[in-house]
Amino acid sequence: MRQLNRPRLFAGVAAALLTALCLTDAAAQTPQVRKFPTTQLNIGIHLIKAEVAQTEAEREQGLMFREKMGDNEGMLFLFGTPAGVCMWMKNTLIPLSVAFMDEKGEVINIEEMKEQTLDSHCAKRAAVYALEMNKGWFKQKNIKPGTKIEGLPK
C-alpha cells in the first residue's frame, strides 16, 4: 500500500488553486472590447463605417475600452422610437463627438465629449439615432444641425 505525502499533496493543490485564482482575477481586470455588426452611412461625400448598437446591453457597452478608432469609423446607436437621449463617457478612452438625429436622419445637435467622464450629453429634442465619431470629426467635415445622414437602419 502506497502512502500519500499529505503536506506535498496539499501544497500542490494549494498552488493549483492560487494559479487559477490569479488567472481569473487577471481576466476580470482585462476588459473585453466587443465589436458590433457594421453598416455604411453617408453624409454627402463622406462615407462612414459604423458599428451598430441596437440592444440596451450593446448601447451600454458602446465604445468602452477602445484605444483608437479609424478616421471614418464610428458607432451608431439605435433607440427605436423618438426619445430623450443622453450619452456619457464612462470607461471610454478616446474623446468623441456625438450627433443626435431624428427619425428622418437629420442632425438635431452635435456635442463634444471628453473621455472617461460621467457628464451627460443630451439631444435637444427627441432622437431616434446617435452617431459617435472621433472628436472634431463633424466640425472638420462642416456637418451641422439639419444635415441629413443617409443609410440609417430603420
Secondary structure, 3 states (H helix, E strand, C coil): CCCCCHHHHHHHHHHHHHHHHHHHHHHHHCCCCCCCCEEEEEECCEEEEEEEECCHHHHHHCCCCCCCCCCCEEEEEEEEEEECCEECCCCCCCCEEEEEECCCCEEEEEEEECCCCCCCEECCCCEEEEEEEECCHHHHCCCCCCCECECCCC
